Amino acid sequence: AIATILNAFVRMNALDPELLKAIRGAALEQPASAFSPQSISMMANALVKSGVDDPPLFRVLGAAAAQVPPERFSPQAISLTLNAFARSPKASPGLIKTLAEAARKTRAPDALSVALMAAALARVEYEDASIFKHLSSSFIDAANREWVSAAGRRKGGAVAAMALTAFSKVAPPSEELLECIAGLVRALPPRGATGEGE
């Protein structure tokens, strides 16, 4: 509940110091094991978005994330948590490694989540090339599942650009990834096409 409240007030741009103090107090009183993967990702993201610099709270969230078994993280929770900590100076290399390993163990992630994971790891200059190779393969698999309709391809354009940018920051993208994205671009419906009936 704390994470949902914090996230809602940040989205409404209505987080005042007193409310933040109350939320912070409630969060710091909870043991790390009380946080779910979703609440960790929501709180970390909300704090980063609001510009809150709170080392003790980030330490609690980091400790909670480190205790969560990788298989309990959904692809979305991993991508959001990685992105939040990648944008914060409060993330320890150990936490990033834990989240990267959780990313490696996700099953059938969606293309957007994979692109966000790759972007976050590229941002922190993560040095394990094998995780990027794994994410590249996962992205291709997700794209092949999601981009079968005109509507899916339209949504995939921005995701493909994000993924290509992220992977390019680490190493030259694989031929398979380039072909996957080129295939999307070649199959994009003409501007203004509705794709109805697909």
C-alpha positions in Angstrom: 0.0 0.0 0.0 2.8 2.4 0.8 4.4 2.0 -2.7 1.0 2.5 -4.4 0.3 5.7 -2.4 3.8 7.1 -3.1 3.5 6.3 -6.8 0.1 7.9 -7.1 1.2 11.1 -5.4 4.3 11.4 -7.5 2.2 10.8 -10.7 -0.1 13.6 -9.6 2.9 15.8 -8.8 1.4 16.2 -5.3 4.1 14.8 -3.1 4.7 17.2 -0.2 7.4 17.0 2.5 5.0 15.9 5.2 3.5 13.1 3.1 7.0 12.0 2.1 8.0 11.9 5.7 5.1 9.7 6.7 5.7 7.3 3.8 9.4 7.2 4.5 8.7 6.4 8.2 6.3 3.6 7.3 8.7 2.2 4.7 11.8 2.3 7.1 9.8 0.5 9.8 9.2 -2.5 7.6 11.7 -5.4 7.3 13.2 -5.8 3.9 11.4 -9.1 3.5 8.0 -7.2 3.6 8.6 -5.6 0.2 7.3 -7.4 -2.9 9.2 -7.0 -6.2 6.3 -4.8 -7.5 6.5 -2.5 -4.4 10.3 -2.2 -4.7 10.1 -1.2 -8.3 7.2 1.3 -7.7 8.9 3.0 -4.8 12.3 3.2 -6.3 10.8 4.6 -9.5 8.7 7.1 -7.7 11.6 8.3 -5.6 13.8 8.8 -8.7 11.1 10.5 -10.6 10.4 12.9 -7.8 14.0 13.7 -7.3 14.0 12.5 -3.7 17.6 11.9 -2.4 17.1 9.5 0.6 20.1 7.2 1.1 18.5 5.2 4.0 15.3 4.5 2.0 17.3 3.5 -1.1 19.4 1.2 1.1 16.2 -0.5 2.4 14.9 -0.9 -1.1 18.2 -2.2 -2.3 18.4 -4.7 0.6 14.8 -5.8 -0.2 15.6 -6.2 -3.9 18.7 -8.3 -3.0 16.6 -10.6 -0.9 13.9 -11.4 -3.5 14.5 -14.7 -5.3 15.1 -13.9 -9.0 12.1 -16.0 -10.1 9.7 -13.8 -8.1 10.5 -10.7 -10.2 8.3 -10.2 -13.2 10.0 -8.8 -16.3 8.3 -5.5 -15.7 9.4 -5.3 -12.1 13.0 -6.1 -13.0 13.1 -3.5 -15.8 11.5 -0.8 -13.6 13.8 -1.6 -10.6 16.9 -1.7 -12.7 16.0 1.6 -14.4 15.3 3.3 -11.0 18.6 2.2 -9.5 20.5 2.9 -12.7 19.3 6.5 -12.5 20.2 6.8 -8.9 23.7 7.1 -7.4 22.5 5.0 -4.5 22.7 1.6 -6.3 25.6 -0.7 -5.3 27.3 -2.8 -7.9 26.1 -5.9 -6.0 22.5 -4.8 -6.3 22.9 -4.2 -10.0 24.5 -7.6 -10.4 21.6 -9.2 -8.5 19.0 -7.5 -10.7 21.0 -8.4 -13.9 20.9 -12.1 -12.8 17.2 -11.8 -12.2 16.9 -10.4 -15.7 18.8 -13.4 -17.1 16.3 -15.8 -15.4 13.1 -14.2 -16.6 10.9 -16.3 -18.8 9.4 -14.9 -22.0 9.8 -11.2 -21.2 8.1 -8.6 -23.4 10.2 -6.5 -25.8 9.7 -3.3 -23.9 10.9 -4.8 -20.6 14.0 -6.3 -22.3 14.8 -2.9 -23.9 14.5 -1.2 -20.6 16.7 -3.7 -18.9 19.4 -3.3 -21.6 19.1 0.5 -21.4 19.6 0.4 -17.6 22.6 -1.9 -17.7 24.1 0.2 -20.4 23.6 3.3 -18.3 25.6 1.9 -15.4 28.2 0.5 -17.9 27.6 -3.1 -16.7 30.5 -5.1 -17.9 29.2 -8.7 -18.3 28.8 -9.1 -22.0 27.0 -12.4 -21.6 23.9 -10.6 -20.1 23.7 -8.3 -23.1 23.9 -11.3 -25.4 21.2 -13.0 -23.5 19.0 -9.9 -23.5 19.6 -9.4 -27.3 18.3 -13.0 -27.8 15.3 -12.4 -25.5 14.5 -9.2 -27.4 14.5 -11.0 -30.7 12.2 -13.7 -29.3 9.8 -11.1 -27.8 9.8 -9.1 -31.1 8.9 -12.2 -33.1 6.0 -12.9 -30.7 4.7 -9.3 -30.5 5.3 -7.8 -34.0 3.1 -10.2 -36.0 0.3 -7.7 -36.5 0.3 -4.1 -37.9 -0.7 -2.8 -34.5 2.1 -4.7 -32.8 4.6 -3.4 -35.4 3.4 0.2 -34.8 4.0 -0.1 -31.1 7.3 -1.8 -31.7 9.0 1.0 -33.5 9.8 3.1 -30.4 10.8 0.0 -28.5 13.1 -1.2 -31.3 14.8 2.2 -31.3 15.3 2.1 -27.5 16.8 -1.4 -27.8 19.1 -0.6 -30.6 20.4 2.5 -28.8 20.9 0.5 -25.6 22.7 -2.5 -27.2 24.8 -0.1 -29.4 26.3 1.5 -26.2 27.8 -1.7 -25.1 29.0 -3.4 -28.3 28.1 -3.6 -32.0 24.6 -5.2 -32.1 24.5 -8.7 -33.5 23.5 -9.4 -37.1 20.4 -11.1 -35.8 19.3 -8.1 -33.8 19.9 -5.8 -36.7 17.9 -8.0 -39.0 15.1 -8.3 -36.5 14.8 -4.5 -36.2 15.3 -4.0 -40.0 12.5 -6.5 -40.6 10.2 -4.4 -38.3 11.1 -1.2 -40.1 10.4 -2.8 -43.5 7.0 -4.1 -42.3 5.8 -0.9 -40.7 2.4 0.1 -42.1 2.2 3.3 -44.1 1.7 6.4 -42.0 -2.0 6.8 -41.4 -2.9 3.2 -41.9 -5.2 1.8 -39.2 -4.4 -1.8 -39.5 -8.0 -2.7 -38.9 -8.9 -6.3 -39.4 -5.5 -7.6 -38.5 
